[in-house]
Amino acid sequence: MKKKNRAIIYVDGFNFYNGLMEKGLSKFRWIDYFSLSKKITPFNYEPILVRYFTSRIKGDIDKHNRQHKYIISLEAHLGDKIDCQYGRFQTFQSHCKQCKAKPVYCENCSEEYIKPNEKKTDVNIATSMIMDCIEKNTECILLMSGDSDYEAALTQIHRIFPKIYRVIAFPPKRRNPGMFNNCDFHFDIQKSDIQASLLPNPVINPKNKKQYFMPTEWA
């Protein structure tokens, strides 16, 4: 039997998460991205690694703790099949869309409205895709994101590594027609595949037998 070509999966964590929330699929946040990858990767390629990109939540301790529990559960369950990489959050003053004045204050409590923006994730993903091609780690890159920031990287990968198969798997509510010309194949990730790709609850760490339960708020 012919050995399948390798595929590395690149997950834009917040792009996927926000798509789930906007689509009304919040109960599927306890997702196993490697299991999902095996369901959606083109049949002649085999996923060997998920690179998961996110930033640590700051300012809300409950959200931070839920995110932390999820990440350590992913790492415990998948071991060397997942590589988590982190950007950071940077806060900015919000401004009025009409007059561009800063800052903007809440009409209810009069507090200044500060907007958190995730930084470095797009750079980290683009760099990882390019380096995996340079180091000959994969024959296929599968990007789970609908963010147009990756268009240039995907285009240059095709120019320099024309044999690398580029796949974009759009998360829920993240289909971006502007990216169609920057890949060899694209599709929307289906709810049924997400629903069938959840982590066990609890996740049991095979090294120390510690159990990690899905946050009750995610049920």
VEXKEPA-908332 format. One record per residue: residue in three letters; x, y, z of N, C-alpha, C, O, CB in turn. Coordinates in steps of 0.05 Angstrom, whole numbers, plus 5000, padded with zeros to 4 digits. Glycine has a CB too. Example, Ala and Ser with C-alpha at 12.3 -4.5 7.8 and 13.67 -1.06 7.14 Angstrom:
ALA526448865156524649105156526449345156528549345169522649115181;SER525749555142527349795143525850015157526850235161528249885114;
This chain:
MET501749765000500050005000501850255000503650275016498150005024;LYS501250434982502850674980502550855004500350905014502050834954;LYS504850945014504851115038503651395031504351505010507651145049;LYS501951495048500751755043502751985048504651955064498251795060;ASN502452205034504052435039503252575065501052545074503752635015;ARG505152715076504752835102503253105100503553245080507452885116;ALA501653165120500253425122500653535150500353395169497253395115;ILE501253795151501353935176499054135177498454265157504154085180;ILE497654145200495254305203495954555219497354535239493054135217;TYR494954775210495455035223492755155231491055225215497055235204;VAL492355175258489755265268489955545279491455595298488755065290;ASP488455725267488256005278486255995300483756005295487456205255;GLY487155965325485455895348483056085352480855995354487055895372;PHE483556345352481456535358479656565333477256615337482556805366;ASN480656545309478956555286476956325286474656365280480756545260;PHE477956085294476155855295474155885319471755845315477755595299;TYR475155965341473456005365471256205360468956155366475256095389;ASN471956435349469956645344467856555324465556625325471256905335;GLY468756385304466856285285464856095298462556095292468356135263;LEU465855925316464055745331461955905346459555845346465655565350;MET462856115360461056275376458956415359456556425366462656475393;GLU459856525336457956675319455956485305453756565299459456825298;LYS456756235301455056035288453155905308451355755300456755825274;GLY453455965334451755835354452755555361451055385369448955825345;LEU455355505358456355235363458155245388460155095389457955135339;SER457455405408459155435431459555175447461555145460457955645449;LYS457654995445457954745460460054555448460554335458455254605461;PHE461154635425463254465412466054585415467854535399462654435383;ARG466454745436469054875440471154675450473554725448468855105460;TRP470354445461472154245472473154075449472753825449470754075494;ILE474354195430474954065404477653935403479654055413474554255381;ASP477853705391480353565386481153615357480053495339480053255392;TYR483053795353483753885326485153665310484953665285485454125327;PHE486453485323487753265308485653075298485752985275489853115325;SER483653015315481452835306479952965283479252835263479552785329;LEU479453225285478153375263479853365238478853325216477653665271;SER482453395241484253395218484053135202484153125178487053455226;LYS483952915217483852655204481252615188481252475168483952425225;LYS479152755196476652735181476552905156475252835137474352825199;ILE478053125156477753325134480153345116479953465094477153585145;THR482453235123484853245106484353085081483352865082487353145121;PRO485053195057484653045032485752765034487852715047486053195009;PHE484452575021484852285026487652195021488551995033482952125009;ASN489152325003491852224996493952355014496352335009492452284967;TYR493152495035494952615054494252525082491852475088494952925052;GLU496252505099495852415127496852625146499152705145497252145132;PRO495052725164495952925184497952805203497552595214493553045199;ILE500152945207502252855226502553035250503652965270504952825211;LEU501553285247501953485269499953705266499353805244504853595268;VAL498953795288497254045290498854255303499854225325494553995305;ARG499154485290500354715302498054905309496555005292502454865283;TYR497754945335495455105346496455375355498255385372493954945369;PHE495355585344496255855349494056015364491756025356496955995323;THR494856135387493056285402494556485419497056505416491356105421;SER493156635436494456825455493056775482490756725483494157115446;ARG494656805503493556775530491757005537492457235534495856755551;ILE489256935545487357145553488157285578489057155597484457015556;LYS487957545578488657705601486157875610484457935593491057895596;GLY486057945635484058125644481557995655480158115672483258305623;ASP480957755647478657615656479657345666480257165650476457575634;ILE479857315693481157075704479556815698480756605694481357105734;ASP476856835697475356595691475856505662476156265658472356655695;LYS475856685643476356615615479256505612479756315598475956855597;HIS481056635626483856545626484056265636485456095623485656735643;ASN482756195658482855925669481655725651482655495648481555925696;ARG479355795638478055605620479855555596480155325587475355715611;GLN481055765585482955725563485355555571486155375556483855995552;HIS486455605594488755455604487955155607489554985599489655565631;LYS485655105618484754825621484554685594485254455591482154805636;TYR483454835574483154715548485854655535486254435524481654915530;ILE487754835537490354795525491854565537493054405523492055055527;ILE491854555564493354325577491854065571493153855571493554375607;SER489254075567487853825559488653735531489053495526484853875561;LEU488853925513489753865486492553735486492953535474489754115468;GLU494353865501497053765503497253485516498753315507498853965517;ALA495653445537495653185550494552965532495552745532493953205576;HIS492453035517491152835500492752775475492852545466488352925493;LEU493952975463495152945437498252905439499452805419494553175420;GLY499452985461502352945463503953085441503653325437502952655463;ASP505652925427507353045407505853095380507153165360509752875402;LYS503253045380501753105356500753395355499453475335499352915354;ILE501253545376500453825376502754005385504353935403498053865395;ASP502954235373504954435379503454695383502354815364507054465356;CYS503354795408501955045414503955275414506055275426500655025442;GLN503155485399504855725396503155965404500755975398506055755368;TYR504456165417502956385429503756655418506156715414503356385459;GLY501656815413502057095408501657245434502357145455500157205385;ARG500457485432499857635456497557825450496957885427502357795466;PHE496357915472494258115470495358395476496858425495491858055489;GLN494658585460495458865464492859035465491159005448497358965442;THR492659205485490259365488490559635475492759755475489459395517;PHE488359735463488359995449485860145458483860035465488359955419;GLN486160405459483860575463481960555439482860555416484660875468;SER479460535445477460535423476960815415477661005429474860395432;HIS475660845391475161115382472461115367471460905358477361215363;CYS471261355365468761385351469161345321471061455310467561665357;LYS467361195308467561145280466961395263467761415240465760925272;GLN465561585275464761825261466962035262467862135241462161925271;CYS467662115287469562335290472362245296474162415297468562525311;LYS472761985300475361875306476561955333478961915338477361945284;ALA474962085350475962175376476561945394475261735393473862365389;LYS478661985411479361785431479461935457480062175458482161655424;PRO478961805479477861535482474861535481473661745479478861395507;VAL473661295481470761265483470061155510471460975521469761075460;TYR467961265522467161185549464461045549462761105532467061425568;CYS464060855567461560715570459460905581459961045600461860465588;GLU457060905568454961085577453760985603452561145618452761085556;ASN454160735610452960625635454760675659453860775680452560335631;CYS457360605657459160625681461260835678462760885697460460355685;SER461460965655463361185649466261085648468061255647463061395671;GLU466660825648469460725645470360745616468760725597469660435655;GLU472960805613474060815586473960545573474660335586476960925587;TYR473160535548472960275534475660215521476660365504470760285512;ILE476859985529479359895519478959645502477659455511481359845542;LYS480059645478479659425460482159255459484259355452478859535432;PRO481858995465484258815463484558715434482558625422483958575483;ASN486958715424487458615398489658395400491658435413488358835378;GLU489158175386491157955386493358035367492858125345489857685378;LYS495857995376498158055360499957805355500057635372499858285373;LYS501257805333503257605326502257335316503857185304504957555350;THR499657275319498757015310499056985280500056775271495856975318;ASP498357185264498557165235501457125227502056975209497357405222;VAL503257275240506157255234507156975241508656855226507757465248;ASN506256875264507156615273506256395254507756205248506156555302;ILE503756415245502756205227504156215200505056015190499756245223;ALA504456455189505756485163508656385165509556245147505756785154;THR510056455186512856365189512956065192514755945179514056505214;SER511255945207511255655211510655515185511955315179509155575232;MET508755605169508155475144510655485125511355285113505755615130;ILE511855715124514255745106516555575116517855445100515056035105;MET517055575142519255415153518855115150520754965144519755485182;ASP516355025152515754745148516354665119517154435114512954675156;CYS515754845101516454795073519454785068520454615054515055005054;ILE520854985079523754995076525054745087526954635075524855245090;GLU524154665111525354435124524354165115525053955125524954455154;LYS522554175095521553935082520053755102520353505102523753775068;ASN518553885120517053735140514353625130513153455143516553915164;THR513453725107510753655099510453675069512053815055508753845112;GLU508553535058507753565030505153715027504353775004507553285017;CYS503853775049501253915048501054105072501654025095498953715047;ILE500154345068499454525090496454565089495354635069501054795088;LEU495254515112492354555114491854765135492454735159490854285122;LEU490754995127490355225144487355235152485655245135491155485130;MET486855235178484155275188483855575196484355645219483555085212;SER483055735177482656015183481356145158481556045136485356155189;GLY479956365163478856525141480056795140478856985128475856535143;ASP482356835152483657095155485257145130487056995122485457105180;SER484757365117486157435092489057515096490557555077484657665078;ASP489857545121492657615127494657405116496957455113493057655156;TYR493657165110495356945102495656925072497056745062494456685113;GLU494357095057494357075028497157095016497856924999492657295016;ALA498757285026501457325015503157085020504656995002502757575026;ALA503056975044504656735051503956505033505656355023504356665080;LEU501356455030500456235013501356264984502056064971497456205015;THR501256504974502056564947505056514943505856384924501456854939;GLN506656604962509556564960510356274964512256184952510956734981;ILE508956124981509455844984509055694957510655524950507555725005;HIS506955774943506455644917508655724897509555554881503755724906;ARG509655964898511756054880514355904885515655824866512156364883;ILE515055874910517655754917517455454919519355304912518655874943;PHE515155354928514855064932512354974918510354904930514654994963;PRO512354964891509954904876508754634880506454584874510554944846;LYS510354444891509354174896507854154923506553944928511653984895;ILE508054354940506654344965503654404960502954604948507854554985;TYR501954224970499054244966497954424988498254365011497753964966;ARG496554644980495554834999492554805001491054834982496255124989;VAL491654755026488754725031487854925052489254965072488254425041;ILE485655045047484355225067481755095076479955055059483955515055;ALA481555045102479054945113477855165129478755235151479554685131;PHE475655285119474455515132472855435157471055265155472655665112;PRO473455545180471855505204468955605200468555755180473055635229;PRO467155535217464355645215464355945214465856085228462655545239;LYS462756055196462356345193464956485184465156735188461356465219;ARG466856345173469456465166470156425137472456465129471656355184;ARG468256345120468756305092469556575080468256785084466256195077;ASN471756585065472856825054473456785024475656675018475356915069;PRO471656855006472156814977474756944967475856854947469856914961;GLY475657154981478157284973480557104974482657174963478557524989;MET480356884989482556704992482456464973484356304973482656595021;PHE480356444957480056214940482456184920483255954914477556234924;ASN483556404911485656384891488456344904490456334890485756644875;ASN488556324931491056294944491556014954493255964972491256484968;CYS490055824944490355544952489655354929488655444908488455484977;ASP490255104933489654904913486954774917485754654899491754684912;PHE485954794942483354674949482254814973483854894991483654364954;HIS479754854975478454984998475754865003474454764984478355294994;PHE474854885028472154785035471354905062473055005076472054475035;ASP468854885068467854965094467754725113466854515105464955095092;ILE468854755137468754545157465854515166464554705174470554605181;GLN464854275166462054215172461554175202463354075216461053975156;LYS459254255211458454215239458653915247459553855269455654315244;SER457853735229457953455236460753355242461153185260456753285214;ASP462753455227465453375232466553495258468053355272467253465209;ILE465753735264466553855290465353705313466653635332465754155291;GLN462753645311461353505332462453235337462453135360458353485325;ALA463553105317464652835320467652845327468952635327464352685294;SER468753085334471553105339472153245365474053405368472853265316;LEU470553185386471053305412472953135428473152895425468353335426;LEU474353275447476053135466474352955484472053015488477753335482;PRO475452745495474052595516473652775540475252955545475552335523;ASN471552715555471052875580470552675603468352565605468653065575;PRO472552635620475052805621477252705603477252475594475952815650;VAL479152885598481752805586483452695609483652815630483153045571;ILE484652465605486452345625489352355615490052245594485652055631;ASN490952495630493752525623495152245626495152135648495152735641;PRO496152135604497351865606499851845623500551625632497951765578;LYS501052075629503552075644503052065674504351915689505252315638;ASN501052225684500652235713497752165720496952175744501252515723;LYS496052085700493252005705491552235715489252185724493151775724;LYS492452485713490852705722488552745702488852705678492552965724;GLN486252825713483852855697483253155692483453325710481452715710;TYR482453215667481653485660478853485649478353355628483753615640;PHE477053615662474253625654473653875637474754085642472353605678;MET471953845618471054075603469754275621468254205639469053985580;PRO470254535618468954745634465954715633464854675611469855025625;THR464654735655461754705655460354925639458154875628460654715684;GLU461655155636460555375620460455305590459055435575462055635624;TRP461955105582462055025554460054805546459754735523464854925547;ALA458554715566456654495561454254595545452454435538455754365587;
